[in-house]
Amino acid sequence: MSNPLFDTLFRPTTASPAIASAAPVRVTGTRTRAGNAMSRTRVALLSGAARAVEVSVTKITMAQVAAAAGVAKATLYNHFRTREAVLAALVVDQVGALVDEQAGKALETALVDAAAAISGHPVARGLARVEPATLAALGRIDTGAEGWQRARAAVAQALADASRGGTDTVLRWLASFLLSPADPATIAADVAVLIAGLPVAGPAAAEAPVDQPVARPA
């Protein structure tokens, strides 16, 4: 049976135009104080949303988000029309932050650090305690969802820079830490096995299907 909250959180935002809220857009080549202020406010709102989710997971209210961000509810509604829109934007924002944190690192270091960050992510751990079904839905890879698209593109680039293939295998390995967090030592051992098994990049490198998380290397 379809779950509206899952559909909002983990499906492409373009599929639900009535609730999706895009970031403020400026005309190319222009810079305005209002535009910069809106961008800063959106960052503050998403930071507040993350803090609210750590406490109330997906049952946050718009009032909680506004209070956590230190803004009026009217300001929040200027950016997001519904709680579901806040949650959908938060997922994409958190993925983006994780991707940005790994930029420029060697492949092994980036994978270890990314898996450790996922394992200890406060929002994921809050969901694990209170809403495990929601976390399970989040851990199921959906290549049509914006967050997963960005994550996959980042993994593909990191592997290409290291002349390796196996993008979807690595993506599923990372997704597994949402459901089964691990300590850094275990993660480092996993990474050594994982990288050793990745194909050298080339036309023969096969990509695995990406419909669900997989177990990490034994």
Order of alpha helices (4+ residues) and beta strands (2+ residues): alpha-alpha-alpha-alpha-alpha-alpha-alpha-alpha-alpha-alpha-alpha
